[in-house]
Structures are given as C-alpha cells and as structure tokens.
Amino acid sequence: MVDIIGQVAETEEDTLKNRYLTFSLGQETYGLEVEYVTEIVGFQKITEIPELPEYLKGVINLRGKIIPVMDVRLRFKKEPKEYNDRTCIIVIDINGASVGLIVDAVSEVIAIPEENQADPPQLNKEVKNKCIKKIGKAGNDIKLLIDCEKLLSKEEILEMKKII
C-alpha cells in the first residue's frame, strides 16, 4: 500500500516537473513552476498598507483569506503600467505563505524540458539575476523562468506573515 502511495506521489511530481505557467510583462515572457501556483484570479481591489516597499501593493481578500500582492513589474524594476482587463493576479505559495503576483497577462502552461533550459548569464559576479532561475527555450521563443523561492527574501516573507 505504501509503495502505491509513493508511486502516485512520484507520478504527480513528474507530471508537474518542468511545467510552467507563462505570463507577460511588456515584451518579455516569464514562467513560474506550476507546483507553486495555487490559482489565477482577475484583478481586484487592493487594500494598501502603509510603509511597504513600492512593489508590495497591499492585500486582497480572496474568499476570506488575506493575501499580500506584489506588482512583479515593480519588483523587476520595470516601468509601472496601468492595470487593465488583461491584468491578472497569480496566487503562489512560497514557503507556506500565499502571495499574489500582479502580471500584465497570463499566457499558458507549457512544458520546457531541462535540455531546453540554460543558466542566465552572469555578467558581473557582484550582481546576480537572483529571481531568474533559468532561461527556457520553447520553439522560437525565450521564457525567463522565475525562482519563486527568491522572489521574496525570508525577511520579507516573515514581515508579510505578520501583516496577515
């Protein structure tokens, strides 16, 4: 019986391996590992909380659960963009904390095998692309694959857990 449960868990893990939910920020396409994604919701009213970093926009109430939300554009130091009907919030789970990621638009779930992934360039040893885990190739397109564990520091996650 234990072997069967182990096989089911392993099969489920293999099903999610190298599968990414892709989304756009301007002209770039990014990917999040599907295993971190809880759900995708349309943009909704955000309650601002004073003294948060600029990229942390505040919190939303999602079916009675308070979720902090981050504007990924601002986190990646991109120009702010007005939210529209394509703007989505991707809810992910990072180390037991739910976080909403505001993105321009969600695209699709795709598989990017490891052989189609490369490390991001390290032009300067002092500055690393800490949020970008890999660069994936899907057909003729490039997807920047995000390391969900590094989107927020442990300190930021602890601070967010105090808010909610």
N, C-alpha and C positions, 0 to 999 in steps of 0.2 A: 504494500500500500504506500509506504514512504517513497519507494522508487518511482511509482506512478506520479505522485505529487511533485517529486523532484523533476521528473521529465516534463510535466506540464509547465512548471515554473521556468525550466530551461527553454522550452519551446516558445513560451510567451516572451522571454527575454530576447531570444533570437529573432522573433517577429519584429520587435522594436529596434533591434540593433541596426545602426546606420540608416535609420529613417528620420527624416527631418521635416518639420513644419516650416515652410518658407514664407517670408514676408518681405515687403519692400520698405525702404526708407529712401525716398528720392529715386535715383537711378540704380542704387545697389540693392541686391537681393541677399538676404541673410537666412540662416537656417537654425532652428532650435531642435535639439534632440527631442523626439516625440515623447520619450519617457518622462520628461519634465513637465509637459503640457497637461494641464488639468482641463481647461476649456477655453473657448474663444467667445467673447461677448461683444456686442456692439458698443460704441462709445456711449457713455452715460455721465450723469452729473458727478463731478468730483468735489468733495469737500476738502478745501485747502487747510493745511495745518501750518501755523507759523513756524519759522526758523528751520525749515527743512532745506536741504540742498536744492538748487533750482530744478534739477532733473526729477526729484521726487515731488510729484504734483499734488499729493494728498491721499485721500482714501475714498473708496466706493463701498456701498452696501450691496453685496451680492447675496441675495436670498438670506439676509440676516447675518451674514458673515462680513466683518470689516476687513477690506483688502487694501493695502497700500499700493499706489500705482506710480510707475516710473515712465517718463517720456524717454524712450530709447534714443530718439533724435538728439535730445539734450545730453543724455548720458554719453553719447558718442561725439559730442561737441559739434553737432551739425546745426545748421540754421533752423530756428523754430519754424513750424508750419502750422497754419490754421487747421483745426480739426474739421473733417467733413464727413459725408455719409459713408466713405470707404474706410475711415479711421476705425481701428478695432483695438480691443484690449485682450491680449493673450494672457491668461492666468497660468502661472507656472508655480511649481513647488520647489523651493530651494532650501535644502536642509530643514525641512519641516515648516517652513514659512511660505505662505502663499503671497505672491507678488503679481500685480497686473502690469503688463508691458504695453504701453501705448505705441502702436505702429501705424504707418501710413495705410497699409492694406495687407491682408493675408492672401497668400497665393495658393499653395497646395502642399500636400505631403508627398515627399519623394524619397526614394532610396538612393543613397550615394555610397557605393561600396568603398572600402578602405583603400583599394588601389587607385581610386579617383580622388583621393584626398592628399593634400600636401601641407606641410607646416607653413605658417605665414612667414614672410621674410623678416629677418631681424637685422634691420639696417644699423641700429645703434644698440649696443648691449645695455645701455642705461635705460632706454625706453623700449618696452616690450608691448606687443599687442595683447595685453593681458586678457581681454574679453574675447578675442578671436582665437579659437582653438585650432581650427584647420581651414584650409581653402579647398572647397569641393568643386569638382567639375561634373556638370550634368549636361550632357550633349555639348552644345557650343557655349553654354552659359557657365558663369562662375558664381558660386554661392559662398558667402563668408559664414562659416559655421561657428556659432557662438558657444563659449564655455559658460553655461548657466551658473556654475558654481562660482565664477569670478565676476559676474555682473554686479554683484554687491559684495563688499568686504564682510567679514564676520562681524565687525563692529557695527556696520550699517544694518545688518540683519538683526543683531541684538537690539539696536535702537528702534527698529521697526516693530519688533515683538513687544517693546514697552508701549508703543503707541496703541497697539490693538489689543 
